[in-house]
Amino acid sequence: MVTAEDVATPSKTKQIIKKHNLVLKKSLGQNFLIDQNILGKIVSAAELGPNKGALEVGPGIGALTQQLAKLAGRVLAVEIDQRLLPILGETLEPYPHASVVHGDILKTDLPELFRQHFDGLDGVSVVANLPYYITTPIIMKLLEEKLPLENIVVMIQKEVADRMAARPGTKDYGSLSIAVQFNCEPELVTIVPRTVFVPQPNVDSAVIRLRVRKTPPVDVADVDFFFAVVQASFVQRRKTLYNNLAARFFTKENKSELETLLQSINIEPSRRGETLSMDEFARLSTALRAHGCK
């Protein structure tokens, strides 16, 4: 029987890989964590309990899954690589309340999955070591489907974590920062060096906790239009807010109206999108919408 303590070590991870003749797929972002200390920080940040659930994306050989099963009342892992299912069966044998489904998280009916596996629990958190290449699509799917989540605790590329947590006026601040912070309160938990993975990735990682907000921090009548304005403001980061917005929402004949509109809400046309707070973006989208922009 494989134990939780055994899995997240270099020797045991390599032993499991060898036993199952497992060739790791770079295309699936398969880098297995071999550091118990980092695992402990991830699980602790999720604030789990006996009447709470944990959804894991991409469990690999189950090192994190086992740690989740020690604390959570119910654990569900979604794994795209069918070759890993028998390994996970061995790893999770001591934990009957932990289950694995084979599938692509981006194509999974998550509300239905929640109804089937987490009904009746006090709260659910997503806890995962996400593949770098699909980090943002997974995070956005989790947020856009308005799932009943408490936390999203994920280990991701450090550069992406920095962007999610960035404040206005910094080089990392952009549309991803606003999309995440509209829905969550981000907090960097720890930096993870590349040396604690098998095989080692090319970049360092970070663990970030996203506390899911019950209500957005700003009041906007049309959320889709709000994000359309945000996206337009960052189309060309070096251009002024005026130029980016004029190209998206105005014609050559009426773009002079934009300068008046910006000044009416106390936003200088010469500013760049990266300097605007979320509150300013809310005021901006409200004013543009009232002006008839679509």
C-alpha positions in Angstrom: 0.0 0.0 0.0 1.3 3.4 -0.9 1.1 6.0 1.8 0.9 9.8 1.7 4.3 10.1 3.2 5.8 7.9 0.6 4.5 9.6 -2.5 6.0 13.1 -2.3 9.7 12.1 -2.1 12.2 11.8 -4.9 12.8 8.1 -4.4 9.1 7.1 -4.1 8.0 9.3 -7.0 10.8 7.7 -9.2 9.8 4.3 -8.0 6.2 4.7 -9.0 7.1 6.1 -12.4 9.4 3.1 -13.0 7.0 0.5 -11.7 4.3 1.7 -14.1 6.7 2.4 -17.0 5.2 6.0 -17.0 6.6 8.3 -19.6 5.7 11.9 -18.4 4.1 14.0 -21.0 5.4 17.6 -21.2 2.3 18.4 -23.3 0.2 17.8 -20.1 2.5 19.8 -17.9 3.3 16.7 -15.8 5.7 17.8 -13.1 5.3 15.9 -9.8 5.9 17.7 -6.5 8.3 15.9 -4.1 8.3 18.3 -1.1 6.1 17.6 1.9 6.7 21.1 3.3 5.2 22.7 0.2 2.3 20.2 0.2 1.6 21.2 3.8 1.4 24.9 3.0 -0.9 24.2 0.1 -3.3 22.1 2.1 -3.2 24.5 5.1 -4.1 27.5 2.9 -7.3 25.7 1.7 -8.7 25.7 5.3 -10.3 22.3 4.9 -12.3 20.3 7.5 -14.4 17.1 8.0 -17.5 18.7 6.5 -15.8 20.4 3.6 -14.8 19.3 0.2 -11.8 19.6 -2.1 -11.7 19.5 -5.9 -8.3 18.8 -7.3 -7.4 19.3 -11.0 -4.7 17.1 -12.4 -3.8 14.9 -9.3 -0.9 13.2 -11.1 0.2 10.3 -8.9 -1.8 11.5 -5.9 0.7 13.2 -3.5 -1.5 16.2 -2.9 -4.7 14.2 -3.1 -3.7 12.1 -0.1 -2.9 15.2 1.9 -6.3 16.6 1.1 -8.0 13.4 2.0 -6.5 13.6 5.5 -8.4 16.8 6.2 -11.4 17.1 3.9 -14.6 15.2 4.3 -14.8 14.6 0.6 -12.2 14.8 -2.2 -12.7 14.6 -5.9 -9.9 14.7 -8.4 -10.3 15.2 -12.2 -7.5 13.6 -14.2 -7.2 13.9 -18.0 -4.5 11.2 -18.4 -6.0 7.8 -18.3 -2.6 6.1 -17.7 -2.6 7.6 -14.2 -5.9 6.2 -13.0 -4.5 2.8 -11.8 -1.7 4.6 -10.0 -4.2 6.9 -8.3 -6.3 3.8 -7.4 -3.3 2.5 -5.4 -2.4 5.8 -3.9 -5.9 6.5 -2.7 -6.8 3.1 -1.5 -6.7 4.0 2.2 -9.1 6.9 1.5 -12.6 5.8 0.5 -13.9 9.4 0.6 -11.5 10.4 -2.2 -12.5 9.6 -5.7 -11.1 10.2 -9.2 -12.9 10.9 -12.4 -11.3 10.7 -15.8 -11.9 13.9 -17.9 -10.8 17.2 -19.2 -11.6 19.9 -16.6 -12.3 22.5 -19.3 -15.0 20.2 -20.8 -16.5 19.0 -17.5 -19.9 20.0 -16.3 -18.7 21.4 -13.0 -22.1 22.4 -11.5 -23.3 18.8 -12.1 -20.1 17.5 -10.6 -20.6 19.6 -7.5 -24.2 18.4 -7.2 -23.0 14.7 -7.4 -20.0 14.9 -5.1 -20.3 17.9 -2.8 -24.0 18.2 -2.0 -24.6 18.9 1.7 -21.1 20.1 2.6 -20.4 23.3 4.4 -18.0 24.5 1.7 -15.7 23.4 -1.2 -12.3 24.6 -2.3 -10.3 23.9 -5.4 -6.8 22.8 -4.5 -4.4 21.9 -7.3 -1.0 22.0 -8.9 -2.2 23.4 -12.3 -0.4 22.7 -15.6 1.2 26.0 -16.7 -0.2 25.9 -20.2 -3.8 26.0 -19.2 -3.7 27.8 -15.9 -5.7 30.9 -16.9 -8.5 29.0 -18.8 -9.0 26.8 -15.8 -9.1 29.7 -13.3 -11.5 31.6 -15.5 -13.8 28.6 -16.0 -14.0 28.1 -12.2 -14.9 31.7 -11.7 -17.3 32.2 -14.6 -19.4 29.2 -13.7 -20.2 30.8 -10.3 -19.5 27.6 -8.3 -20.1 27.6 -4.6 -16.4 27.9 -3.8 -14.7 29.2 -0.7 -11.1 29.2 -1.9 -9.0 28.4 -5.0 -5.6 27.4 -3.8 -3.3 26.6 -6.7 0.3 26.2 -7.5 1.0 28.0 -10.8 3.8 29.7 -12.7 5.2 32.5 -10.4 4.8 35.0 -13.2 1.1 34.3 -13.5 0.6 34.4 -9.8 2.3 37.9 -9.7 -0.2 39.1 -12.4 -3.2 37.8 -10.5 -2.2 39.6 -7.3 -0.8 42.8 -9.0 -1.9 46.2 -7.9 -2.6 49.2 -10.1 0.4 51.1 -11.4 2.7 48.0 -11.5 4.1 46.2 -14.5 2.2 43.0 -13.7 -1.2 44.7 -13.4 -3.6 44.0 -16.3 -6.8 42.5 -17.4 -6.1 39.2 -15.6 -5.5 41.0 -12.4 -8.9 42.7 -12.6 -10.7 39.5 -13.7 -9.3 37.6 -10.7 -9.7 40.4 -8.2 -13.3 41.2 -9.3 -14.2 37.7 -8.1 -11.6 36.9 -5.5 -9.2 38.3 -2.9 -5.7 37.0 -3.9 -2.9 36.2 -1.5 0.5 34.8 -2.4 1.2 31.9 0.0 4.7 30.8 -0.9 7.3 30.7 -3.7 8.1 27.2 -4.9 11.6 26.6 -6.5 11.8 24.5 -9.6 14.1 22.0 -7.7 11.2 20.4 -5.8 9.6 18.8 -8.9 10.3 15.6 -10.9 11.0 16.5 -13.6 12.1 20.0 -13.0 10.2 22.7 -14.9 12.0 25.6 -16.5 10.6 28.3 -14.2 9.8 28.8 -10.5 6.2 28.5 -9.2 4.1 30.1 -6.6 1.1 29.0 -4.5 -1.7 31.6 -4.5 -4.9 31.5 -2.5 -7.9 33.2 -4.1 -10.7 33.7 -1.5 -13.9 33.8 -3.6 -15.9 36.9 -2.9 -19.6 36.7 -2.2 -20.1 40.0 -4.0 -17.8 42.0 -6.4 -15.9 44.9 -4.9 -17.5 47.3 -7.3 -21.0 47.8 -8.5 -21.5 47.5 -12.3 -24.8 47.1 -14.1 -23.3 45.1 -17.0 -20.5 42.8 -16.1 -19.7 41.7 -19.6 -19.4 45.4 -20.8 -17.2 46.2 -17.8 -14.8 43.5 -18.9 -15.0 44.6 -22.5 -13.8 48.0 -21.3 -11.0 46.5 -19.3 -9.9 44.4 -22.2 -9.9 47.4 -24.6 -7.9 49.5 -22.1 -5.0 47.0 -22.2 -5.0 46.1 -25.9 -1.8 48.1 -26.4 -0.3 48.8 -23.0 1.9 51.6 -24.2 -1.0 53.5 -25.7 -3.0 56.0 -23.6 -6.4 55.1 -22.3 -7.9 57.6 -24.7 -6.3 55.9 -27.8 -7.2 52.4 -26.8 -10.8 53.3 -26.0 -11.3 55.5 -29.1 -10.2 52.6 -31.3 -12.7 50.2 -29.7 -15.8 52.3 -28.9 -15.7 55.4 -31.1 -15.5 56.4 -34.7 -13.2 59.1 -36.1 -16.2 61.4 -36.3 -17.2 61.2 -32.6 -14.0 60.3 -30.8 -13.7 63.9 -29.5 -16.6 63.0 -27.2 -14.4 60.5 -25.4 -12.1 63.2 -24.0 -15.1 65.1 -22.5 -16.5 61.8 -21.1 -13.2 60.9 -19.4 -12.8 64.3 -17.9 -16.4 64.3 -16.6 -15.5 61.2 -14.4 -12.1 62.7 -13.4 -10.0 60.4 -15.4 -7.2 62.0 -17.4 -7.3 60.8 -21.1 -3.5 60.6 -21.1 -3.4 57.9 -18.4 -2.7 54.3 -19.3 -5.0 51.4 -18.4 -2.5 49.9 -16.0 -2.9 53.0 -13.7 -6.7 52.6 -13.2 -8.1 51.1 -10.1 -11.1 48.7 -10.3 -13.3 51.5 -9.0 -12.2 53.7 -11.8 -12.8 51.0 -14.4 -16.3 50.6 -12.9 -17.0 54.4 -13.3 -15.6 54.3 -16.8 -17.7 51.4 -18.0 -20.8 52.9 -16.4 -20.1 56.2 -18.2 -19.4 54.6 -21.6 -22.5 52.4 -21.3 -24.6 55.5 -20.5 -23.1 57.2 -23.6 -24.5 54.4 -25.7 -21.2 52.5 -26.3 -21.5 48.7 -26.9 
